[in-house]
C-alpha cells in the first residue's frame, strides 16, 4: 500500500513538471487548452496536498532549522500563488468555467494571473529542486545505474550547470523580471523564436531555480553543524559541572553521582537538530 502511494505521488509530481512549461506557453497552445491544462494542474496540486497530510500535521511541531524554514516559506508562497492563479483563471475563463457567467474584474484578473504565473514558475521550480532527491532512485532505475557513479554524477552536474546558465540568458531574454514586478501587463512573445526554442528556454529557467537543491543542502549542513555545536556545548557544560561538583562535595552520595553520570549519557545521546 505504501509503495503504491509513493508511485502515485511521484506520477503526480512528474505530471505537474510536464504541465508547467506547457502552461507558460498559452500563446502557442491556445486559450482553451490552456484552461483545461490549468484545471488539471489545480486538481493535481490539491491531490498533492491530500497525499501529503504530514506536512500540515507537523506544521507547528518540531524545531524550524534553516532548511525547514526556507522550505516552509516556499511552500506557503506557492500555496498562495496557486490560489491566486485558480481564482483569476476562473474569473477570466471563456471555456471551462464559462457556465459561471462571471462578469467584471477582467483587467485585474488578467494582471494577477500574469503576475502569479511567473512567480508560480519560480516557486514550483524551487520546490522541485528542494525535493529532487526523491527522483534520484527513479533516475538510477531508468538508466540502470546500480550504484553511485562519480562520472555520471559529475556529468549530470555539468549538464545542470549548463542548463542553469542558459536559464539566466532565457530569464533576461524573456524579460521575466518585468512580469515578476508588475512592469508588464500583457504577455509578450518573440515570434522569431520557434516553439521548441521557447519551451527549451522555459525548461532552462526551471533548471535555474531548481538549483535551490544545492542551497537546501547547504542549509541542512548549517543546521547539522549548529546542532552538533550545541550538543557538544551541553556535554562540556555538564562534564564541567560534574567535575566542579565532585571537587566541592567529595562526600557526595553514590546515588547522586550515579544520577549525574546518567544525565551526561543522556545529553551525549541527544540527536542533533536537522
C-alpha positions in Angstrom: 0.0 0.0 0.0 2.8 2.4 0.9 4.7 1.5 -2.2 1.6 2.2 -4.3 1.1 5.6 -2.7 4.7 6.5 -3.4 4.2 5.6 -7.1 1.0 7.7 -7.3 2.8 10.7 -5.6 5.7 10.5 -8.0 3.4 10.2 -11.0 1.5 13.3 -9.9 4.7 15.2 -9.4 6.1 14.2 -12.8 2.7 15.2 -14.4 2.9 18.7 -12.8 6.5 19.1 -14.0 5.4 18.3 -17.6 2.4 20.7 -17.4 4.4 23.7 -16.1 6.2 24.6 -19.3 3.0 23.9 -21.3 1.0 26.3 -19.2 3.6 29.0 -19.7 3.0 28.8 -23.4 -0.6 29.8 -23.7 0.1 31.8 -26.8 1.3 28.6 -28.5 -1.2 26.1 -27.3 -4.3 28.3 -27.3 -6.6 29.6 -24.5 -9.0 26.6 -24.4 -6.2 24.0 -24.0 -4.5 26.3 -21.5 -7.7 26.5 -19.4 -8.1 22.7 -19.4 -4.4 22.1 -18.5 -4.7 24.7 -15.8 -7.7 23.0 -14.3 -5.8 19.7 -14.4 -2.8 21.4 -12.7 -5.1 22.7 -9.9 -6.6 19.3 -9.3 -3.1 17.7 -9.2 -1.9 20.3 -6.8 -4.9 19.6 -4.5 -4.2 15.9 -4.7 -0.5 16.5 -3.9 -1.5 18.1 -0.6 -4.1 15.4 0.2 -1.4 12.8 -0.3 1.0 14.7 2.0 -1.1 15.3 5.1 2.0 15.0 7.3 3.2 18.5 6.2 0.1 20.1 7.7 0.1 17.8 10.7 3.7 18.8 11.6 3.4 22.5 10.8 3.5 23.6 14.4 5.7 20.7 15.7 9.4 20.4 16.0 12.2 22.8 15.5 12.5 25.1 12.4 16.0 24.6 11.1 17.3 26.9 8.3 16.4 24.3 5.7 12.9 23.7 7.1 12.2 27.5 7.4 13.3 28.0 3.8 11.2 25.1 2.5 8.1 26.1 4.5 8.3 29.7 3.2 8.5 28.5 -0.4 5.6 26.1 0.2 3.3 28.8 1.7 4.1 31.2 -1.0 3.4 28.5 -3.6 0.1 27.8 -1.9 -0.9 31.5 -2.1 0.3 31.7 -5.7 -1.8 28.7 -6.8 -4.8 30.2 -5.0 -4.3 33.5 -7.0 -3.9 31.5 -10.3 -7.0 29.5 -9.7 -9.3 32.4 -8.7 -8.0 34.7 -11.5 -8.2 31.9 -14.0 -11.8 31.1 -13.2 -12.8 34.7 -13.4 -11.2 35.0 -16.9 -12.4 31.7 -18.2 -14.0 31.7 -21.6 -14.3 27.9 -22.0 -14.1 25.6 -18.9 -15.9 27.8 -16.4 -17.9 29.9 -18.8 -21.1 28.5 -17.3 -20.4 30.5 -14.1 -21.1 33.8 -16.1 -18.7 35.8 -14.0 -18.6 39.4 -15.2 -16.3 42.3 -14.3 -12.8 42.3 -12.9 -11.2 41.1 -16.1 -8.4 43.6 -16.1 -7.4 42.9 -12.5 -7.7 39.2 -13.1 -5.5 39.3 -16.1 -2.8 41.2 -14.4 -3.0 39.0 -11.3 -2.9 35.8 -13.4 0.2 37.0 -15.4 1.9 38.1 -12.2 1.2 34.8 -10.4 2.1 32.7 -13.5 5.7 33.8 -13.5 6.0 33.6 -9.7 4.5 30.2 -9.9 7.2 29.1 -12.4 9.9 30.2 -10.0 8.3 28.8 -6.8 7.4 25.4 -8.4 10.8 25.1 -9.8 12.4 25.9 -6.4 10.1 23.5 -4.7 11.1 20.8 -7.2 14.7 21.4 -6.6 14.3 21.1 -2.8 12.7 17.7 -3.2 14.9 16.5 -6.1 16.2 13.6 -4.0 13.0 11.6 -4.5 13.7 11.5 -8.2 17.2 10.2 -7.9 16.3 6.5 -7.4 13.8 6.7 -10.3 16.6 8.1 -12.5 19.0 5.4 -11.5 16.4 2.7 -12.2 15.5 4.2 -15.5 19.1 4.3 -16.7 20.1 1.1 -14.9 22.7 2.7 -12.7 23.0 0.2 -9.8 25.3 2.3 -7.6 26.6 5.8 -7.3 29.0 6.6 -10.1 31.3 9.7 -9.9 31.5 10.1 -13.6 27.7 10.1 -14.0 27.3 12.4 -11.1 29.7 15.0 -12.4 28.3 14.7 -15.9 24.8 15.5 -14.6 26.2 18.4 -12.6 27.8 19.8 -15.7 24.5 19.4 -17.7 22.6 21.1 -14.8 25.1 24.0 -14.7 24.9 24.5 -18.5 21.1 24.5 -18.3 21.2 27.0 -15.5 23.4 29.3 -17.4 21.1 29.1 -20.4 18.3 29.7 -17.9 19.9 33.0 -16.9 20.0 34.0 -20.6 16.4 33.0 -21.1 15.3 34.8 -17.9 16.8 38.0 -19.3 15.7 37.5 -22.9 12.1 36.9 -22.0 12.1 39.9 -19.7 10.7 37.8 -16.9 11.6 40.4 -14.2 9.0 42.8 -15.8 6.3 40.2 -15.1 7.5 39.4 -11.6 7.4 43.1 -10.6 4.2 44.1 -12.5 6.1 46.2 -15.0 4.4 44.4 -17.9 0.6 43.8 -18.1 0.5 41.7 -21.3 2.4 38.6 -22.4 5.0 39.5 -25.0 6.1 36.8 -27.4 9.1 36.9 -29.8 7.6 35.5 -33.0 11.1 35.0 -34.4 11.6 32.1 -32.0 10.3 28.6 -32.7 8.1 26.7 -30.2 11.0 24.4 -29.5 13.2 27.3 -28.5 10.6 28.8 -26.3 10.0 25.5 -24.4 13.7 25.0 -24.1 14.1 28.4 -22.5 11.3 27.8 -20.1 12.8 24.4 -19.1 16.2 26.1 -18.6 14.6 28.7 -16.3 13.1 25.8 -14.3 16.5 24.2 -14.0 18.0 27.5 -12.9 15.6 27.8 -9.9 15.7 24.1 -9.3 19.3 24.7 -8.3 17.7 25.6 -4.9 18.5 21.9 -4.3 22.1 22.9 -3.6 21.0 25.9 -1.4 18.9 23.4 0.6 21.9 21.1 1.0 24.0 24.0 2.4 21.2 25.0 4.8 20.9 21.4 6.0 24.6 21.2 6.7 24.4 24.5 8.5 21.6 23.1 10.7 23.5 20.0 11.4 26.7 21.9 12.3 24.7 24.2 14.6 23.1 21.2 16.3 26.4 19.4 16.9 27.9 22.6 18.3 25.0 23.0 20.7 25.1 19.3 21.7 28.9 19.5 22.3 28.5 22.6 24.4 25.9 20.9 26.5 28.2 17.9 27.1 31.1 20.1 28.1 28.9 22.1 30.4 27.5 19.0 32.1 31.0 17.5 32.4 32.4 20.7 33.9 29.5 20.9 36.3 30.1 17.3 37.4 33.8 17.9 38.0 33.2 21.1 40.0 30.5 19.3 42.0 32.9 16.5 42.8 35.6 18.9 43.9 33.3 20.9 46.1 31.5 17.9 47.5 33.9 15.0 48.0 31.4 13.2 50.2 28.7 13.1 47.6 26.5 10.0 47.9 26.8 7.1 45.4 23.2 7.6 44.3 23.7 11.3 43.5 26.9 10.6 41.4 25.0 7.9 39.5 22.3 10.4 38.6 24.8 12.9 37.3 26.6 10.3 35.2 23.2 9.3 33.7 22.4 12.9 32.8 25.7 13.2 30.9 25.0 10.0 29.0 21.5 11.3 28.0 23.0 14.5 26.7 25.6 12.6 24.7 22.8 10.5 23.1 20.6 13.5 22.3 20.3 13.8 18.4 21.4 17.0 16.7 18.8 19.1 15.0 18.4 18.6 11.3 
